[in-house]
Amino acid sequence: MALFSQTSQQGFQALLWKGRVFWPISRCQQLFAVCFSIPNREKVRYFSFMTSSSTALPVDPKGTNDFPTKKKSEIDSELKKRWNEDTKEISEGKIHFSSDTSPKKQLASHVLKRRKFTKLLPPEKPLQSEEWNRLRESFSSPEIFEDVMLNSMVSCNSPIDVAKSLLTYVAKSRGDIAYSLLVKYLALCVRQGKTSEILDMYDIMKIRFKILESGAYNLLIRGLSNSDQWRMALTLLEEIKKIMTPSRTSYESCIEAASRHQDMNLAFELYHEMLDKDLTPTLDVLQAFFDFSRGIKSEELQKKMFDILFYLRDNQIYPHKTFMQSIKQWFESIPGGNWRGHLTNIKDSGQCPVCNHQLEDSELTEEEYNSLRERIIKDVIHGTDTFRKTSPQEFEAFQTFVENRLPFDIVIDGLNVSHMKPRQKQCENLFNAINCLAKGNARLLVLGRKHMLVNSSNWRKELMKEMQDKAEFFFAENISEDDTFLLYATLRSGKHCMFVTRDFLRDHKACLSDSATRHLFRKWQRGHQIAFSSSVEGKHINFLPALRYDCVVQTTGDTWHIPYKNIFEEKYSYQVPRKWLCIQQKGGRM
């Protein structure tokens, strides 16, 4: 007896399966009655196999190019980032099942084999079981046909009825539907936003499996939080807490749902719960607070929003342009607040040309500098991981070298700088940097590696000799860690000394034992790290001197200054932005 694989098929009929009779409510519900042998409508709502939204993305983030996509232009890069985060465990075969028939090993094998296939477009309309069977038999690896086909359907955002017809075929031929296929179908449901089907899928999966893995929970919460059943997502979040720490994605879906429905107290409660669990919020969820708090008059809410700005300050986070616009619009929407925002560039002196306010100095006080230097020497240089990539003897030799030649004006990570233009010889990159930085008779220390002394196409002997006439060189072993040397030489040279590297030095900041010292380290870094980049035409290198003012969110009470970047950058960068948002309150002091 044919199951409902054609969208045109109508009517109701008794369905006999393994000696049990079910009376489906609609054509699509028959499939899950068959698959799970659910005896009555009251126990669980059958699946109606429809879907929605345009938010889900390919299940395999590492294989998004395996199949042609029909609507790739519709896939927003931010949604792709979130999808990859949500389904990483699924795509890598790291799914933990409570069923006795776990497909974990089979799925892991499928992920490897799937890369072999470059063309498997899904059909444009539902197929009968016989047609699916012919397609499967013609496929080079029939045992993974359904997995590959469903991945392609998700990637192409195929019509739901096409996916239904495939699962109907699977149910008829096997009497069961594997967990991996259910999760992929759920992804398609979330993408197309069919709330009732997402709820039905949850009911079905909970009956079939005692515990779901995080990828399925993320999808369920995502789908429900974007619907009028968004509070059900909160229920699922509480359910997850009983068995695991919810993911950042799950928290943020619930936060955005609460913000969208103006339940800001709940949104902030979830936000602080996230921070307590050491989950770092994305810029998108922080932006959502500003987007959905516009026009609300509440001193308590205003204080919470200011706390988010202080979070940006404390963690040296720079909002991108759209986030910055949301901040500006929120300030200007505060009833009776009289805030006005302007975009500007801060003068080299650190003065804002809009409000004439002088920004905070990037220079540390003598007390702060000495405290920071002592803590870095104790926690980083002589900490537990100091000699992991260098020997005590080598570092002692370096200390002696530095002490006999102090002070330096600029310390250069030679190997790092030598790679700044990949198409140019490494020695030429370093040579050009030294020529540029040596202007004004600056005393330079270059941290190099011993392999630089071996004449080669990348390290020409005559050029190395010319560089050594202009700067002091210390050549460490090829396996040594440069950052520790760089920090020691820079800090020992005094407050004036700058350093050049593209590294963000995050590992060393993390070694510091308390937050106050970590904040001092970042402030010192912002004021002493010289940034560099290739020119537009790539012919020369631009060095940007460290700023005299501190490039972080800052306020005087009636003014806020917020540095921002033109584009979204997922990774931390040592380069600080040069664009600012100045927000001032009319009637405030200038």
C-alpha positions in Angstrom: 0.0 0.0 0.0 1.5 3.3 -1.0 2.2 5.9 1.7 1.5 9.6 0.9 4.5 10.5 -1.2 2.6 12.7 -3.7 1.3 16.1 -2.6 -1.8 15.7 -4.6 -2.8 12.5 -2.8 -5.8 13.1 -0.5 -8.2 11.1 1.7 -7.9 9.0 4.8 -7.5 5.3 5.1 -6.6 2.7 7.6 -2.9 1.8 7.7 -1.9 -1.7 8.6 1.6 -2.1 10.0 3.0 -5.1 11.8 -0.5 -6.2 12.7 -1.6 -2.9 14.1 -4.2 -0.6 12.6 -3.8 3.2 12.7 -6.2 5.8 11.5 -4.1 8.8 10.4 -5.5 12.2 10.7 -3.9 13.4 7.5 -1.8 12.1 4.6 1.6 13.1 6.1 0.9 11.8 9.6 0.8 8.2 8.3 4.5 8.1 7.9 5.3 8.6 11.5 2.5 6.3 12.7 4.3 3.6 10.6 7.8 4.5 11.7 7.2 4.7 15.5 4.1 2.5 15.9 2.4 5.2 18.0 -1.0 3.8 19.0 -3.1 6.9 19.3 -3.3 10.6 18.6 -3.4 11.6 22.2 0.0 10.1 23.0 1.8 12.2 20.5 0.8 14.4 17.6 1.8 12.7 14.4 4.2 14.4 12.1 2.6 16.5 9.3 5.9 16.8 7.4 5.9 20.5 6.5 8.6 23.1 7.1 9.7 26.6 6.9 11.9 29.6 7.4 15.1 30.3 5.6 17.4 30.0 8.6 18.8 26.5 8.4 21.9 25.8 6.4 23.7 22.6 5.2 24.1 19.9 7.9 27.8 19.3 6.9 29.7 22.6 7.4 32.9 21.0 6.1 31.2 19.8 3.0 29.1 22.6 1.8 30.7 22.5 -1.6 30.0 18.8 -2.1 26.7 19.5 -3.8 25.5 22.3 -6.1 23.1 24.7 -4.3 20.1 26.3 -6.0 19.7 29.2 -3.6 23.2 29.8 -2.2 22.7 33.6 -2.6 19.9 33.4 -0.1 22.2 31.9 2.6 23.3 34.7 4.8 26.9 34.4 6.1 25.9 34.9 9.7 23.3 32.1 9.5 26.0 29.9 7.9 28.3 30.6 10.9 25.5 29.7 13.3 24.5 26.6 11.3 28.1 25.3 11.4 28.1 25.8 15.2 24.8 24.1 15.6 25.5 21.0 13.5 29.2 20.5 14.0 28.6 17.4 16.1 26.2 16.0 13.6 28.4 16.5 10.6 31.4 15.0 12.3 29.5 11.9 13.4 29.8 12.8 17.1 26.1 12.1 17.9 25.3 10.2 21.1 22.2 8.2 21.0 20.2 6.4 23.7 18.7 4.0 21.2 20.0 0.4 21.1 20.4 0.8 17.3 22.8 3.8 17.4 23.9 4.8 13.9 27.0 6.6 15.2 29.6 4.5 13.5 27.6 4.3 10.3 27.2 8.1 10.2 30.9 8.7 10.8 31.7 6.5 7.8 29.1 8.4 5.7 30.8 11.7 6.4 34.0 10.4 5.0 32.5 8.8 2.0 30.2 11.7 1.2 33.1 13.8 0.0 33.5 11.5 -3.0 30.2 12.7 -4.5 30.1 16.0 -6.4 26.7 15.7 -8.1 23.5 14.6 -6.4 20.8 17.2 -7.0 17.5 16.4 -5.3 14.4 16.0 -7.5 12.1 19.0 -7.9 9.0 17.1 -7.0 8.1 14.2 -4.7 8.8 10.7 -6.0 7.0 7.4 -5.6 8.8 4.7 -3.6 9.6 2.8 -6.9 11.3 5.9 -8.3 13.4 6.5 -5.1 14.4 2.8 -5.3 15.7 3.2 -8.8 17.6 6.3 -7.9 19.2 4.6 -4.9 20.2 1.6 -6.9 21.9 3.8 -9.5 23.9 5.6 -6.9 27.5 4.5 -6.5 27.2 3.9 -2.7 23.5 3.0 -2.1 24.1 2.4 1.6 24.5 6.2 2.2 22.1 7.4 -0.5 19.5 8.7 1.9 22.1 10.7 4.0 23.7 12.2 1.0 20.3 13.0 -0.6 19.0 14.7 2.5 22.1 16.8 2.9 21.6 17.9 -0.7 18.0 18.7 0.1 18.9 20.8 3.1 21.6 22.6 1.1 19.2 23.3 -1.8 16.3 24.1 0.5 14.1 21.6 -1.3 10.3 21.6 -1.0 9.2 19.7 2.1 7.1 17.3 0.1 10.2 16.1 -1.7 11.8 15.3 1.7 8.6 13.7 2.9 8.5 11.4 0.0 12.1 10.2 0.6 11.4 9.5 4.3 8.2 7.7 3.3 10.3 5.5 1.0 12.8 4.9 3.9 9.9 4.0 6.3 8.3 1.6 3.8 11.5 -0.2 2.9 13.1 -0.4 6.3 10.3 0.0 8.8 12.4 2.7 10.6 14.0 6.1 10.1 17.6 6.6 11.4 18.3 9.4 13.9 20.6 11.1 11.5 17.9 11.4 8.9 15.4 12.8 11.4 17.8 15.5 12.5 18.4 16.5 8.9 14.7 16.6 8.2 14.4 18.7 11.4 17.0 21.1 9.9 14.9 21.5 6.8 11.8 22.1 9.0 13.6 24.8 11.0 14.8 26.4 7.8 11.3 26.7 6.4 9.7 27.6 9.8 6.9 25.2 10.2 6.2 25.4 13.9 3.7 22.6 14.2 6.0 20.1 12.5 9.0 21.2 14.7 6.8 20.5 17.8 5.7 17.2 16.4 9.3 16.2 15.6 10.2 16.9 19.2 7.4 14.7 20.5 8.4 11.9 18.1 12.1 12.1 18.9 11.6 12.2 22.6 9.5 9.0 22.4 12.0 7.3 20.2 15.2 8.4 22.0 15.5 9.0 25.7 18.1 11.7 25.4 18.7 13.9 22.3 22.2 15.3 21.5 23.0 19.0 21.5 22.7 19.5 17.8 19.0 18.4 17.8 18.3 20.5 20.8 19.9 23.6 19.1 17.7 23.1 16.0 14.5 22.6 18.1 15.2 25.7 20.2 16.1 27.7 17.1 13.0 26.8 15.3 10.6 27.4 18.2 12.2 30.6 19.3 11.4 32.1 15.9 7.8 31.2 16.2 4.7 32.1 18.3 5.6 29.1 20.4 8.9 30.7 21.6 8.2 30.0 25.3 8.4 26.3 24.4 12.0 27.0 23.5 12.5 28.1 27.1 11.0 24.8 28.3 13.5 22.9 26.2 16.4 25.1 27.5 15.4 24.1 31.1 15.3 20.4 29.9 18.8 20.6 28.5 20.1 22.0 31.8 19.2 18.8 33.5 21.6 16.7 31.3 24.2 19.1 30.0 25.3 22.8 29.7 23.3 24.4 27.0 25.2 25.7 24.1 25.7 29.4 23.4 23.5 29.0 20.4 20.6 27.7 22.5 20.9 30.5 25.0 21.1 33.2 22.3 18.1 31.9 20.4 16.1 32.2 23.7 17.6 35.6 24.5 16.7 37.0 21.0 13.1 35.5 21.3 12.6 37.1 24.7 14.0 40.5 23.4 11.8 40.3 20.4 8.7 39.9 22.6 9.9 42.7 24.9 10.5 40.5 27.9 13.8 42.2 28.6 14.0 41.0 32.2 14.0 37.4 31.0 16.5 38.2 28.2 19.0 39.7 30.7 18.5 36.9 33.1 19.5 34.4 30.3 22.4 36.7 29.3 23.9 36.8 32.8 23.3 33.0 33.1 25.4 32.6 29.9 28.2 34.7 31.3 28.2 32.8 34.5 28.7 29.6 32.5 31.7 31.2 30.7 29.8 31.3 27.3 30.9 34.3 25.3 28.0 36.1 23.7 28.2 36.9 20.0 27.9 40.4 18.7 24.6 39.6 17.2 22.9 38.8 20.5 24.4 41.9 22.1 23.1 43.9 19.2 19.6 42.4 19.7 19.5 44.0 23.2 19.9 47.4 21.6 17.5 46.7 18.7 14.6 45.6 20.9 15.1 48.1 23.8 14.5 51.2 21.7 12.0 53.6 23.1 11.6 52.0 26.5 11.8 54.4 29.4 13.3 52.5 32.3 16.3 53.5 34.4 16.9 49.9 35.4 17.0 48.8 31.7 19.3 51.7 30.8 21.7 50.6 33.5 21.7 47.1 32.1 22.4 48.4 28.6 25.3 50.5 29.9 26.6 47.3 31.5 26.8 45.7 28.0 28.8 48.7 26.9 31.2 48.2 29.8 31.4 44.5 28.8 32.6 45.7 25.4 35.2 47.9 27.1 36.4 45.2 29.6 36.9 42.6 26.8 38.3 45.0 24.1 35.4 44.2 21.8 34.8 46.5 18.8 31.3 46.5 17.4 30.9 46.4 13.6 29.1 49.2 11.8 25.6 47.8 11.9 26.0 47.1 15.7 27.3 50.6 16.2 24.2 52.0 14.4 22.0 50.0 16.7 23.8 51.5 19.7 23.3 55.0 18.3 19.7 54.5 17.6 19.0 53.1 21.1 20.6 56.1 22.7 18.6 58.5 20.5 15.4 56.6 21.3 15.5 56.9 25.1 12.5 59.0 26.0 13.6 62.3 27.5 17.2 61.3 27.2 18.3 64.0 24.7 21.2 61.8 23.4 22.7 62.5 20.0 25.3 60.5 18.2 27.8 61.5 15.6 30.4 59.5 13.6 33.9 60.9 13.8 37.6 60.3 13.7 39.6 61.1 16.8 42.5 63.5 16.5 46.0 62.2 17.0 46.1 64.2 20.2 43.1 62.1 21.5 40.6 64.9 21.3 37.1 64.3 19.9 36.3 66.9 17.3 32.5 66.6 18.0 32.4 67.2 21.7 36.0 68.4 22.3 36.4 65.8 25.0 39.9 64.3 25.6 39.9 60.5 25.5 41.7 58.4 28.1 45.4 58.3 27.8 46.8 54.9 26.7 49.9 55.4 28.9 50.0 53.5 32.1 51.0 55.2 35.3 54.4 54.4 36.8 52.8 52.3 39.4 50.6 50.4 36.9 53.5 49.8 34.6 55.8 48.4 37.4 52.9 46.2 38.6 52.2 44.9 35.2 55.9 44.2 34.5 56.3 42.3 37.7 53.2 40.2 37.1 54.2 39.4 33.5 57.6 38.3 34.5 56.1 36.2 37.3 53.0 34.7 35.6 54.1 34.6 31.9 57.9 34.7 31.6 58.6 32.5 34.6 55.2 30.8 34.6 54.4 27.1 34.1 54.6 27.2 30.3 57.6 29.5 29.8 60.2 26.9 28.7 57.8 24.7 26.8 59.3 25.9 23.5 62.7 27.1 24.8 65.3 26.0 27.3 66.1 27.7 30.5 69.7 28.1 29.3 68.6 29.8 26.1 66.3 32.2 27.9 69.0 33.1 30.4 71.4 33.8 27.5 68.7 36.1 26.0 68.2 38.0 29.3 72.0 38.6 29.5 72.0 39.8 25.9 69.1 42.2 26.6 70.5 43.6 29.8 73.9 44.4 28.1 72.2 46.4 25.4 69.2 48.2 27.0 67.2 50.2 26.3 65.6 49.5 22.9 63.0 51.7 21.2 61.3 49.0 19.2 61.3 45.2 19.5 60.4 43.3 16.3 59.2 39.7 16.0 61.4 39.1 12.9 59.8 35.8 11.7 56.3 37.2 12.1 57.1 40.4 10.1 59.0 38.4 7.4 55.7 36.8 6.4 53.7 40.1 6.0 53.8 39.9 2.2 53.6 36.2 1.2 54.6 36.8 -2.4 57.8 38.6 -1.4 61.0 37.0 -0.1 61.0 36.8 3.7 64.4 38.6 4.1 63.1 41.4 1.8 60.0 41.8 4.0 62.1 42.1 7.1 64.7 44.4 5.4 61.9 46.8 4.3 60.4 46.8 7.8 63.8 47.6 9.4 64.5 50.4 7.0 61.1 51.9 7.7 61.3 51.6 11.5 64.9 52.6 11.9 64.1 56.2 10.8 64.9 58.7 13.5 67.8 56.6 14.8 65.5 54.3 16.7 67.3 51.4 18.5 65.8 48.2 17.1 66.0 44.7 18.5 65.0 41.9 16.0 64.1 38.5 17.4 65.1 36.0 14.8 65.7 32.3 14.4 69.0 30.5 13.7 67.8 29.2 10.3 67.9 32.8 9.1 71.7 32.7 9.2 71.7 29.8 6.7 72.1 31.3 3.2 69.0 30.5 1.1 66.6 32.0 -1.4 64.5 33.3 1.5 67.4 34.4 3.7 70.1 35.9 1.6 73.4 36.3 3.4 74.3 39.8 2.1 70.9 41.2 3.0 71.0 39.7 6.5 74.4 41.3 7.1 73.1 44.7 6.0 70.1 44.4 8.4 72.5 43.5 11.3 74.3 46.8 10.7 71.0 48.6 11.4 69.5 46.6 14.2 70.5 44.3 17.1 69.6 40.6 16.3 69.1 37.7 18.7 68.8 34.4 17.0 66.9 31.8 19.0 66.6 28.1 18.3 64.2 27.2 15.5 61.7 25.6 18.0 61.7 28.5 20.4 58.7 30.7 21.3 59.1 34.3 20.2 56.4 36.0 22.3 58.1 35.5 25.7 61.3 37.0 24.4 59.4 39.9 22.9 57.5 40.7 26.1 60.6 40.5 28.2 62.7 42.8 26.0 59.9 45.4 25.5 59.0 45.6 29.2 62.7 45.8 30.3 63.4 48.6 27.9 60.9 50.9 29.7 57.5 52.6 29.1 58.6 54.2 25.8 59.4 50.9 24.0 57.1 49.7 21.3 56.9 46.3 19.7 55.9 44.9 16.3 54.0 41.6 15.7 50.8 40.6 14.1 50.0 38.2 17.1 47.3 39.2 19.5 49.1 37.7 22.4 45.9 36.1 23.8 47.6 33.1 25.3 49.9 35.3 27.4 47.0 37.5 28.6 45.3 34.3 29.7 48.3 33.3 31.9 47.8 36.4 34.0 46.2 35.5 37.3 43.7 38.2 37.8 41.3 40.3 35.7 42.8 43.7 36.8 46.2 42.7 35.5 44.7 41.3 32.3 43.0 44.7 31.7 46.3 46.5 32.3 48.0 44.1 29.9 45.5 44.9 27.1 45.8 48.7 27.8 49.6 48.4 27.6 49.3 46.4 24.4 47.0 48.8 22.8 49.4 51.7 23.5 52.6 49.9 22.5 51.9 47.5 19.6 52.7 48.9 16.2 50.3 47.7 13.6 51.3 47.2 10.0 49.5 46.3 6.7 50.2 46.1 3.0 49.3 49.1 0.9 46.3 48.8 -1.5 48.6 48.0 -4.4 50.7 45.7 -2.2 54.0 47.5 -3.1 54.9 48.7 0.3 54.1 48.3 4.0 52.2 50.8 6.1 53.2 51.0 9.8 50.6 52.7 12.1 52.1 54.1 15.3 50.5 53.1 18.5 47.8 55.5 19.6 48.3 58.0 22.4 44.7 57.6 23.5 43.1 54.4 24.6 41.0 52.7 22.0 38.2 51.2 24.1 34.6 52.1 24.9 34.7 55.0 27.4 32.3 57.4 29.1 32.2 60.5 31.3 28.5 60.1 32.2 27.1 62.6 29.7 29.3 61.4 26.8 30.1 58.0 25.3 32.9 57.3 22.8 32.7 53.9 21.1 35.3 52.7 18.6 33.9 50.5 15.8 35.0 48.6 12.7 33.4 48.9 9.3 33.0 45.2 8.9 32.3 42.2 11.1 35.5 40.4 12.3 34.9 37.1 14.0 38.5 36.8 15.3 40.3 39.1 17.6 42.7 41.5 16.0 45.7 43.4 17.2 44.7 46.3 15.0 42.5 48.9 16.7 39.8 50.7 14.8 40.2 54.3 13.7 36.5 55.2 13.5 34.4 56.3 16.5 30.9 57.0 17.5 30.5 60.0 19.8 27.3 60.2 21.8 26.6 63.2 24.0 23.6 64.2 26.1 22.3 67.7 25.3 22.5 69.9 28.3 25.3 67.8 29.8 28.7 69.3 30.6 31.1 69.7 27.7 
